Amino acid sequence: MQVFDRIGGDDYEQVVFCHDRASGLRAVVAIHSTCLGPALGGTRFYPYASEDDALEDVLRLARGMTYKAAAAGLDLGGGKAVIIGDPVLLRSEALIRAYARFVDSLGGRYITAEDVGTTQADMDLIRRETRHVTGVSRGLGGSGDPSAATAYGVLYAMKAVSRHLWDTTSLDGRHAVVSGVGKVGYGLVRHLVEERARVTVSDVAPAAVERAVRDFGVDSIPPEKAHAVEADFYSPCALGRVLNANTIAELRCAAVVGSANNQLEDAGCAELIEQAGVLYAPDFVVNAGGVVNIAEELIGYHRERAYASVRRIFDTTSAVIGQAASLGITTAEAANRLAERRLAEVGRIQLIRTTSRRGNP
């Protein structure tokens, strides 16, 4: 991979490689845009097969965060970080705090948070080295684990899709297949059961499936078959790129509404989903609840205010579906246009304010 060509192609503002030999830290921080504000995005701790894979993932995720924050109406930009390695084997206080020092060195251009492979305890450790972190424990003035808010937002996206398809926000009796029952997926299953939906779960980790089945009395299915189950909703809640030419051809659901980032293998998959007669709720609109929630920490966290903001995912999802239908475009394109319009319009205002300040010393 030609690193500078890859970064320049999508106009990334900054990519930082972080290395601390003593602790074993190898990390990459990608700042895609600070057009609307500081770049907010989680830190993923994952055993990538190669450094190229890690770089590709962090770049995709950072760009997705720009669009997620913009579509959600936040005054924040998009960034992401990855720590390369198995968190079970490599995680240590020294490594996390060394990583936090690198975050701090960016001077607030990047604000980190929890993601796959990292925990609230990690965020609390990072907080000891830098204030540029969200999702810390409530004892430190934070909002805690953002996964609950993410799951809550997915629920309201499902309600918006339900109103569009069946003219009701009730999920009573609807069948949802939740693929990936980690922190977000497990929380989503809880909400769906409370809504009296029928739920089928899958996960590559048998213990996660056993826990969901035990706690909620739901059905289960092997993960490689989850996308092909006949259902109202297919909800990918694990890692991305699960929707490709092969899996889309096997979909038997009415709608895809899930929390996983970058669900489409490539941009062309949005057209394939539409041709298959399946409604796709764009992932960066659906899964914004966690970011909306932790963004409240930046002004002083108040849970009720935060969750009221998360519920607005219903309105955003409805607007995207409506625009796609009226313009004859895919929901993915409609979501992109929504985010890009705000980046252009509000970003221009930010530039005016910056210019004004420079002109008035």
RAURMO-V820695 format. One record per residue. N is the residue number from 1. RES is the residue in one letter. PHI is phi in radians with two decimals (* if undefined). OMEGA is omega in degrees with one decimal (999 if undefined). Layout:
<<N | RES | PHI | OMEGA> <N | RES | PHI | OMEGA>>
This chain:
<<1 | M | * | 174.1> <2 | Q | -1.46 | -168.6> <3 | V | -1.04 | -176.3> <4 | F | -1.20 | 175.5> <5 | D | -1.14 | -179.1> <6 | R | -1.15 | -178.3> <7 | I | -1.21 | -177.1> <8 | G | -1.20 | -176.9> <9 | G | -1.08 | 179.3> <10 | D | -1.96 | 174.5> <11 | D | 1.01 | 173.3> <12 | Y | -1.20 | -178.0> <13 | E | -1.34 | -173.7> <14 | Q | -2.82 | 173.0> <15 | V | -2.28 | -174.0> <16 | V | -2.07 | 176.0> <17 | F | -1.75 | -173.9> <18 | C | -2.01 | -177.0> <19 | H | -2.47 | 173.2> <20 | D | -2.36 | -172.2> <21 | R | -1.07 | -174.8> <22 | A | -1.06 | -178.0> <23 | S | -1.59 | -177.6> <24 | G | 1.52 | -178.1> <25 | L | -1.22 | 167.0> <26 | R | -2.35 | -175.0> <27 | A | -2.46 | 176.3> <28 | V | -2.32 | 174.0> <29 | V | -1.94 | 178.4> <30 | A | -2.03 | 174.3> <31 | I | -1.87 | -178.7> <32 | H | -1.43 | -177.4> <33 | S | -2.69 | 169.2> <34 | T | -2.08 | -177.5> <35 | C | -1.03 | -177.8> <36 | L | -1.72 | -177.2> <37 | G | 2.76 | 179.2> <38 | P | -1.03 | -177.3> <39 | A | -1.35 | 179.0> <40 | L | -1.92 | 177.0> <41 | G | -3.10 | -173.8> <42 | G | -1.30 | 175.5> <43 | T | -1.88 | 179.4> <44 | R | -1.69 | 179.7> <45 | F | -1.99 | -168.8> <46 | Y | -2.63 | -179.7> <47 | P | -1.44 | -179.2> <48 | Y | -1.09 | 179.9> <49 | A | -1.18 | -179.5> <50 | S | -2.67 | 175.9> <51 | E | -1.17 | 175.7> <52 | D | -1.06 | 178.0> <53 | D | -1.10 | 179.6> <54 | A | -1.11 | 179.8> <55 | L | -1.13 | 179.4> <56 | E | -1.04 | -178.9> <57 | D | -1.15 | -176.2> <58 | V | -1.15 | 178.1> <59 | L | -1.18 | 177.9> <60 | R | -1.07 | -177.8> <61 | L | -1.18 | -179.7> <62 | A | -1.12 | 177.9> <63 | R | -1.08 | 178.0> <64 | G | -1.07 | 179.1> <65 | M | -1.18 | 176.0> <66 | T | -1.03 | -178.5> <67 | Y | -1.21 | 179.7> <68 | K | -1.09 | -179.1> <69 | A | -1.13 | -179.5> <70 | A | -1.13 | -178.8> <71 | A | -1.15 | -179.2> <72 | A | -1.41 | 178.7> <73 | G | 1.40 | -178.8> <74 | L | -1.56 | 175.0> <75 | D | -1.58 | -176.5> <76 | L | -2.46 | 175.1> <77 | G | -1.70 | -175.8> <78 | G | -2.10 | 175.4> <79 | G | -2.64 | 178.6> <80 | K | -2.80 | 175.9> <81 | A | -2.45 | 173.0> <82 | V | -2.26 | 169.6> <83 | I | -1.87 | -174.5> <84 | I | -1.53 | 177.9> <85 | G | 2.45 | 178.1> <86 | D | -1.42 | -177.3> <87 | P | -1.10 | 179.2> <88 | V | -1.16 | -176.2> <89 | L | -1.61 | -168.5> <90 | L | -1.78 | -174.4> <91 | R | -1.03 | 175.1> <92 | S | -2.70 | 177.4> <93 | E | -1.04 | -178.0> <94 | A | -1.08 | -179.0> <95 | L | -1.14 | -177.6> <96 | I | -1.12 | -178.6> <97 | R | -1.29 | 174.2> <98 | A | -1.13 | 177.0> <99 | Y | -1.05 | -179.4> <100 | A | -1.06 | 178.0> <101 | R | -1.11 | 177.2> <102 | F | -1.14 | 176.8> <103 | V | -1.04 | -178.8> <104 | D | -1.12 | -177.9> <105 | S | -1.15 | 179.5> <106 | L | -1.44 | 170.7> <107 | G | 1.15 | 178.0> <108 | G | 1.63 | 175.3> <109 | R | -1.16 | 177.7> <110 | Y | -2.20 | 176.3> <111 | I | -2.03 | -174.9> <112 | T | -1.69 | -178.9> <113 | A | -2.84 | -178.7> <114 | E | -1.33 | 176.0> <115 | D | -2.67 | 179.6> <116 | V | -0.95 | 176.7> <117 | G | 1.56 | 175.8> <118 | T | -2.00 | -172.6> <119 | T | -2.29 | 174.8> <120 | Q | -1.06 | 177.1> <121 | A | -1.06 | 175.9> <122 | D | -1.10 | 179.9> <123 | M | -1.12 | 177.8> <124 | D | -1.14 | 175.6> <125 | L | -1.14 | 178.9> <126 | I | -1.06 | -179.5> <127 | R | -1.08 | 178.3> <128 | R | -1.25 | -179.3> <129 | E | -1.93 | -177.0> <130 | T | -2.69 | 174.6> <131 | R | -1.55 | -176.1> <132 | H | -1.56 | -178.6> <133 | V | -2.61 | 176.2> <134 | T | -2.18 | -178.9> <135 | G | 1.36 | 176.6> <136 | V | -1.34 | -176.0> <137 | S | -1.14 | -178.1> <138 | R | -1.11 | 176.9> <139 | G | -1.11 | 177.7> <140 | L | -1.76 | 177.9> <141 | G | 1.58 | -177.7> <142 | G | -1.70 | -177.3> <143 | S | -1.81 | -178.9> <144 | G | 1.41 | -177.9> <145 | D | -1.04 | -177.5> <146 | P | -1.37 | -174.2> <147 | S | -1.11 | 179.7> <148 | A | -1.12 | 178.6> <149 | A | -1.20 | 177.0> <150 | T | -1.07 | 179.0> <151 | A | -1.07 | 179.2> <152 | Y | -1.09 | 177.8> <153 | G | -1.14 | 177.3> <154 | V | -1.07 | 177.5> <155 | L | -0.99 | -177.7> <156 | Y | -1.28 | 171.6> <157 | A | -1.15 | 177.0> <158 | M | -1.07 | 178.7> <159 | K | -1.11 | 177.9> <160 | A | -1.13 | 178.0> <161 | V | -1.11 | 179.3> <162 | S | -1.08 | 178.7> <163 | R | -1.12 | -179.9> <164 | H | -1.18 | -174.5> <165 | L | -1.46 | -171.3> <166 | W | -2.20 | 175.5> <167 | D | 1.07 | 175.4> <168 | T | -2.71 | 175.6> <169 | T | -1.57 | 179.7> <170 | S | -1.26 | 176.4> <171 | L | -1.84 | 180.0> <172 | D | -1.02 | 177.3> <173 | G | 1.49 | 177.4> <174 | R | -1.29 | -179.0> <175 | H | -1.85 | 179.3> <176 | A | -2.09 | 174.2> <177 | V | -1.81 | -178.8> <178 | V | -1.77 | -177.5> <179 | S | -1.74 | -174.9> <180 | G | 1.87 | -177.5> <181 | V | -2.04 | 168.5> <182 | G | -1.35 | -173.1> <183 | K | -1.11 | -179.1> <184 | V | -1.27 | -178.4> <185 | G | -1.04 | 178.7> <186 | Y | -1.10 | 178.3> <187 | G | -1.11 | 177.8> <188 | L | -1.13 | 177.8> <189 | V | -1.02 | 178.3> <190 | R | -1.00 | -179.9> <191 | H | -1.08 | -177.3> <192 | L | -1.14 | 177.3> <193 | V | -1.11 | 177.0> <194 | E | -1.10 | 177.2> <195 | E | -1.44 | 178.8> <196 | R | 1.16 | 172.6> <197 | A | -1.47 | 171.5> <198 | R | -1.53 | -173.9> <199 | V | -2.22 | 170.4> <200 | T | -2.12 | -176.5> <201 | V | -2.09 | 173.7> <202 | S | -2.62 | 177.3> <203 | D | -2.96 | 176.8> <204 | V | -1.26 | 178.8> <205 | A | -1.73 | -178.3> <206 | P | -0.98 | -179.1> <207 | A | -1.10 | 179.4> <208 | A | -1.16 | 177.7> <209 | V | -1.12 | -179.3> <210 | E | -1.03 | 179.7> <211 | R | -1.14 | -179.6> <212 | A | -1.14 | 179.3> <213 | V | -1.11 | -179.7> <214 | R | -1.14 | -173.6> <215 | D | -1.35 | -172.9> <216 | F | -2.12 | 178.9> <217 | G | 1.16 | -178.5> <218 | V | -1.62 | 176.1> <219 | D | -1.49 | 177.6> <220 | S | -2.40 | -179.7> <221 | I | -2.64 | 177.4> <222 | P | -1.02 | -174.2> <223 | P | -1.04 | -178.4> <224 | E | -1.25 | -179.7> <225 | K | -1.90 | -171.5> <226 | A | -1.03 | -175.6> <227 | H | -1.19 | -174.1> <228 | A | -1.71 | 179.8> <229 | V | -1.31 | 174.3> <230 | E | -1.24 | -173.8> <231 | A | -2.78 | 173.5> <232 | D | -1.38 | -178.4> <233 | F | -2.21 | 164.3> <234 | Y | -1.87 | -173.0> <235 | S | -2.15 | 176.8> <236 | P | -1.28 | -176.8> <237 | C | -2.24 | 177.4> <238 | A | -2.08 | 179.9> <239 | L | -1.42 | -171.4> <240 | G | -1.50 | 178.1> <241 | R | 1.05 | 179.4> <242 | V | -1.51 | -179.2> <243 | L | -1.83 | 179.7> <244 | N | -2.33 | -175.6> <245 | A | -0.98 | -178.3> <246 | N | -1.27 | -176.4> <247 | T | -1.25 | 178.8> <248 | I | -1.10 | 179.2> <249 | A | -1.11 | -177.6> <250 | E | -1.74 | -179.4> <251 | L | -1.09 | 176.6> <252 | R | -2.30 | -179.2> <253 | C | -1.87 | 175.1> <254 | A | -1.47 | -175.4> <255 | A | -2.65 | 172.9> <256 | V | -1.89 | -179.0> <257 | V | -2.48 | -176.1> <258 | G | -2.50 | -174.0> <259 | S | -1.64 | -176.3> <260 | A | -1.10 | 175.1> <261 | N | -1.38 | 173.5> <262 | N | 0.90 | -176.9> <263 | Q | -1.19 | -178.7> <264 | L | -1.46 | 178.2> <265 | E | -1.11 | 175.5> <266 | D | -2.70 | -174.8> <267 | A | -1.06 | -178.7> <268 | G | -1.14 | -178.9> <269 | C | -1.17 | 178.0> <270 | A | -1.08 | 177.5> <271 | E | -1.16 | -179.7> <272 | L | -1.11 | 179.1> <273 | I | -1.13 | 179.4> <274 | E | -1.09 | 179.2> <275 | Q | -1.11 | 178.6> <276 | A | -1.39 | 179.1> <277 | G | 1.37 | -179.4> <278 | V | -1.92 | 177.7> <279 | L | -1.49 | 179.1> <280 | Y | -1.80 | 173.6> <281 | A | -1.60 | -172.0> <282 | P | -0.94 | -170.8> <283 | D | -1.03 | -174.9> <284 | F | -1.27 | 170.9> <285 | V | -1.43 | -175.4> <286 | V | -1.15 | -170.1> <287 | N | -1.70 | -175.9> <288 | A | -1.35 | -174.5> <289 | G | -1.00 | -179.5> <290 | G | -1.13 | 179.6> <291 | V | -1.19 | 177.2> <292 | V | -1.03 | -178.4> <293 | N | -1.15 | -176.9> <294 | I | -1.28 | 176.3> <295 | A | -1.10 | 178.0> <296 | E | -1.10 | 179.2> <297 | E | -1.08 | -175.5> <298 | L | -1.25 | 177.1> <299 | I | -2.05 | -177.6> <300 | G | 1.86 | -168.1> <301 | Y | -1.21 | 173.9> <302 | H | -2.39 | -169.1> <303 | R | -1.06 | -177.1> <304 | E | -1.09 | 177.9> <305 | R | -1.14 | -179.5> <306 | A | -1.12 | -176.9> <307 | Y | -1.25 | 172.5> <308 | A | -1.12 | 176.6> <309 | S | -1.17 | 178.5> <310 | V | -1.07 | -179.5> <311 | R | -1.10 | 178.2> <312 | R | -1.22 | 171.8> <313 | I | -1.03 | 174.5> <314 | F | -1.00 | -178.0> <315 | D | -1.17 | -179.2> <316 | T | -1.14 | 178.2> <317 | T | -1.07 | 178.7> <318 | S | -1.08 | -179.4> <319 | A | -1.12 | 179.8> <320 | V | -1.13 | 179.4> <321 | I | -1.09 | -179.5> <322 | G | -1.13 | -179.9> <323 | Q | -1.16 | 178.8> <324 | A | -1.04 | -179.3> <325 | A | -1.18 | -175.9> <326 | S | -1.27 | -177.7> <327 | L | -1.70 | -179.0> <328 | G | 1.22 | 179.3> <329 | I | -2.11 | 178.0> <330 | T | -1.29 | 176.8> <331 | T | -1.11 | 177.7> <332 | A | -1.11 | 178.6> <333 | E | -1.16 | 178.9> <334 | A | -1.10 | 178.7> <335 | A | -1.15 | 177.8> <336 | N | -1.06 | -179.5> <337 | R | -1.13 | 177.7> <338 | L | -1.03 | -178.9> <339 | A | -1.17 | -176.8> <340 | E | -1.15 | 177.6> <341 | R | -1.13 | 179.6> <342 | R | -1.20 | 177.1> <343 | L | -1.05 | -179.0> <344 | A | -1.26 | -174.2> <345 | E | -1.29 | -178.2> <346 | V | -1.33 | 176.5> <347 | G | -1.07 | 177.0> <348 | R | -1.11 | 178.9> <349 | I | -1.14 | 177.4> <350 | Q | -1.05 | 180.0> <351 | L | -1.16 | 177.3> <352 | I | -1.06 | -179.7> <353 | R | -1.11 | 179.8> <354 | T | -1.13 | 179.3> <355 | T | -1.08 | -180.0> <356 | S | -1.08 | -179.6> <357 | R | -1.12 | 179.7> <358 | R | -1.17 | -178.4> <359 | G | -1.48 | 179.9> <360 | N | -2.22 | -175.9> <361 | P | -1.17 | 999>>
